[in-house]
Amino acid sequence: MPKYEGVYQDAKARWYFKVWLGRDPLSGKQVQLTKRGFATAADAARARRRALDEADGLPRVSALPATLTVDELLDHYLDGIDADGKLS
């Protein structure tokens, strides 16, 4: 059975994958995507490659400097709302 990077088998003999997508620019926490429930390791590997391809198409957000004023942070927040189109 071939070994695929980032693909694992759970206790119920189902397959899942994990993808590391970098760090959140505001919190500094790791951003990881996990999808479960694939019947074969090959299915999980294909879905993992698709997830990586989709993540490559997303715009990257540059990290904000650690010394922001409240006014500057509010400007970044409001710019995000404008780009998102949602106020939530």
Contact map, one row per residue, 1 for C-alpha under 8 A:
1110000000000000000000000000000000000000000000000000000000000000000000000000000000000000
1111000000000000000000000000000000000000000000000000000000000000000000000000000000000000
1111101000000000000000000000000000000000000000000000000000000000000000000000000000000000
0111111000000000000000000000000000000000110010000000000000000000000000000000000000000000
0011111000000000000000000000000000000000000010000000000000000000000000000000000000000000
0001111100000000111000000000000000000000000010010000000000000000000000000000000000000000
0011111110000011110000000000000000000000100110000000000000000000000000000000000000000000
0000011111000011100000000000000000000000100000000000000000000000000000000000000000000000
0000001111111111000000000000000000000000100000000000000000000000000000000000000000000000
0000000111111111000000000000000000000000000000000000000000000000000000000000000000000000
0000000011111100000000000000000000000000000000000000000000000000000000000000000000000000
0000000011111100000000000000000000000000000000000000000000000000000000000000000000000000
0000000011111110000000000000000000000000000000000000000000000000000000000000000000000000
0000000011111111000000000000000000011111000000000000000000000000000000000000000000000000
0000001111001111100000000000000000011111100100000000000000000000000000000000000000000000
0000001111000111110000000000000001111100100100000000000000000000000000000000000000000000
0000011100000011111000000000000001110000000110010000000000000000000000000000000000000000
0000011000000001111100000000000111100000000000010000000000000000000000000000000000000000
0000010000000000111110000000000111000000000000010011000000000000000000000000000000000000
0000000000000000011111000000011110000000000000000000000000000000000000000000000000000000
0000000000000000001111100000011110000000000000000000001000000000000000000000000000000000
0000000000000000000111110000011100000000000000000000000000000000000000000000000000000000
0000000000000000000011111001111000000000000000000000000000000000000000000000000000000000
0000000000000000000001111111111000000000000000000000000000000000000000000000000000000000
0000000000000000000000111111000000000000000000000000000000001111000000000000000000000000
0000000000000000000000011111000000000000000000000000000000000011000000000000000000000000
0000000000000000000000011111100000000000000000000000000000000000000000000000000000000000
0000000000000000000000111111110000000000000000000000000000000000000000000000000000000000
0000000000000000000000110011111000000000000000000000000000000000000000000000000000000000
0000000000000000000111110001111100000000000000000000000000000000000000000000000000000000
0000000000000000000111110000111110000000000000000000000000000000000000000000000000000000
0000000000000000011111000000011111000000000000000000000000000000000000000000000000000000
0000000000000000011110000000001111100000000000000000000000000000000000000000000000000000
0000000000000001111000000000000111110000000000000000000000000000000000000000000000000000
0000000000000001110000000000000011111000000000000000000000000000000000000000000000000000
0000000000000111100000000000000001111100000000000000000000000000000000000000000000000000
0000000000000111000000000000000000111110000000000000000000000000000000000000000000000000
0000000000000111000000000000000000011111101100000000000000000000000000000000000000000000
0000000000000110000000000000000000001111101100000000000000000000000000000000000000000000
0000000000000110000000000000000000000111111100000000000000000000000000000000000000000000
0001001110000011000000000000000000000111111110000000000000000000000000000000000000000000
0001000000000000000000000000000000000001111111000000000000000000000000000000000000000000
0000000000000000000000000000000000000111111111100000000000000000000000000000000000000000
0000001000000011100000000000000000000111111111110000000000000000000000000000000000000000
0001111000000000100000000000000000000000111111111000000000000000000000000000000000000000
0000000000000000000000000000000000000000011111111100000000000000000000000000000000000000
0000000000000000000000000000000000000000001111111110000000000000000000000000000000000000
0000010000000000111000000000000000000000000111111111000000000000000000000000000000000000
0000000000000000000000000000000000000000000011111111100000000000000000000000000000000000
0000000000000000000000000000000000000000000001111111110000000000000000000000000000000000
0000000000000000001000000000000000000000000000111111111000000000000000000000000000000000
0000000000000000001000000000000000000000000000011111111100000000000000000000000000000000
0000000000000000000000000000000000000000000000001111111110000000000000000000000000000000
0000000000000000000000000000000000000000000000000111111111000000000000000000000000000000
0000000000000000000010000000000000000000000000000011111111000000000000000000000000000000
0000000000000000000000000000000000000000000000000001111111100000000000000000000000000000
0000000000000000000000000000000000000000000000000000111111100000000000000000000000000000
0000000000000000000000000000000000000000000000000000011111110000000000000000000000000000
0000000000000000000000000000000000000000000000000000000111111000000000000000000000000000
0000000000000000000000000000000000000000000000000000000001111100000000000000000000000000
0000000000000000000000001000000000000000000000000000000000111110000000000000000000000000
0000000000000000000000001000000000000000000000000000000000011111000000000000000000000000
0000000000000000000000001100000000000000000000000000000000001111100000000000000000000000
0000000000000000000000001100000000000000000000000000000000000111110100000000000000000000
0000000000000000000000000000000000000000000000000000000000000011111100000000000000000000
0000000000000000000000000000000000000000000000000000000000000001111100000000000000000000
0000000000000000000000000000000000000000000000000000000000000000111110000000000000000000
0000000000000000000000000000000000000000000000000000000000000001111111111000000000000000
0000000000000000000000000000000000000000000000000000000000000000001111111000000000000000
0000000000000000000000000000000000000000000000000000000000000000000111111100000000000000
0000000000000000000000000000000000000000000000000000000000000000000111111110000000000000
0000000000000000000000000000000000000000000000000000000000000000000111111111000000000000
0000000000000000000000000000000000000000000000000000000000000000000111111111100000000000
0000000000000000000000000000000000000000000000000000000000000000000001111111110000000000
0000000000000000000000000000000000000000000000000000000000000000000000111111111000000000
0000000000000000000000000000000000000000000000000000000000000000000000011111111100000000
0000000000000000000000000000000000000000000000000000000000000000000000001111111110000000
0000000000000000000000000000000000000000000000000000000000000000000000000111111111000000
0000000000000000000000000000000000000000000000000000000000000000000000000011111111100000
0000000000000000000000000000000000000000000000000000000000000000000000000001111111110000
0000000000000000000000000000000000000000000000000000000000000000000000000000111111111110
0000000000000000000000000000000000000000000000000000000000000000000000000000011111111100
0000000000000000000000000000000000000000000000000000000000000000000000000000001111111000
0000000000000000000000000000000000000000000000000000000000000000000000000000000111111100
0000000000000000000000000000000000000000000000000000000000000000000000000000000011111110
0000000000000000000000000000000000000000000000000000000000000000000000000000000011011111
0000000000000000000000000000000000000000000000000000000000000000000000000000000010001111
0000000000000000000000000000000000000000000000000000000000000000000000000000000000000111
